[in-house]
Amino acid sequence: MDQLSSLFEKTVAAICEEIAPPRSGTATRATAFVLGQWARMPRFLAWPLRFATIAFACSSLPRGMFHRLPSARREAIIERWRKSAIGPCRDLMRFYRSLALLALHSPQEETGK
């Protein structure tokens, strides 16, 4: 289960990097926000989302895991899923894009660090 957790987190981070390029830590902030929102979800929603994300990560398997691909290839895969004829594929990309953009355009919370 630990490897699946790592794959899930790395995939979320790679998606956020493509949506929020890693300038000034915005991709890192978006990733933390998205993972935090996932952790707050009721488990009956969170686990299917996790499964769909892992399926997304494996969809590029002939060329490698999603998070290990070059940026241009990852961007193409995200775009293909975003325009897919399959609703759940489009919804998954809409979910991640919405949360990542919300994280970027929301005021940062003070953490006391």
N, C-alpha and C positions, 0 to 999 in steps of 0.2 A: 504494500500500500504506500510505502514511503516513496518509491519511484514514481508512482502515479501522482502523488502530491507534488513532487518536484516537476514532473512533466506539465501538470496543470499550471503551476506558478510560472514556469519558464514560458509557456505558451501565452499566458495572460500578459506577461512582461513584453514578449515579442509583438503581440498585437498592439499594445499601448505604445511601443516604440514607433510603430508604423503610423499610428494615429497622431501621436504627440511626439514628434522627433526629440531625441535626447539632448536638447539645448537647455542649459540652466536647470537641469534636473527635472524638467517637466514630465518626461516619460516615467521617471522613478516615482514622482508624486502621483501621476495618473495610475500607475500600477498599484501603488499602496492603497489608493482610494478604491479602485475596482476590487481588489482582494478583500478590503475591509467591508465593502458592500456585500460581497459574496458571503463572507463570514456571518453577516447579520441576517441573511435570508433564512426563512424557515427551511428546514432540511428537505421537505418534500419539493421545494423549488431548487435548492442549491445543488443537490445531487444530480438531477437531470442536466442542469447547466454544466456541471463539472464533466459529466459523461459526454455531452455535446462538444465541449471544449477539447477534450482528449481525442474525440473522433476527428475534430477539425485538425488537430496537431498531426494526426496520423494520415490525413488525406493526402499529404505530400510525400508519403513514404518512398515511392520509387526514387525520389531525389533527396530524401533525408527528412528528418523531423523538422517541423515548421520553424521552431526557434533557432535552428542551426543554419537555415537558408540565408542567402544574401538578401539584403533589403528589397531589391527590385523584385525578386521572386516572391518574397512574402507579400509585398504590396499587390502583386498580380493575383495571388491566391485569395487575399482578402477581397479584392474587387470581384473576382469570380464568384465567391460566396455571397457577396453583397448583391449581385445581380442574378443569383441563381433562380431557377424556376421552382425550386423547392423552398417553400415558405420558412420552415425552421432554420434553414441555412441563412436566409436573409435576416431573419429575426435575431439570430446569434450575433451576426455582425452589427446589426442595429443596436443591440444591447451593449456590446463593448464600445462601439463608437460613441454612443450617447453618454455612457459613464465616463469614458476617458475625456471627452470634451467638457463634460460637467466639471470634472476635477480640474481641468485647465483654466476654466473661466470662473471658478468659485474662489472666494477669498481663502487664503491659507489659514488653517487653524493654528493658533499658538499652542505649542506643545511644551513650552517651558524649557526647551533645550538651548 
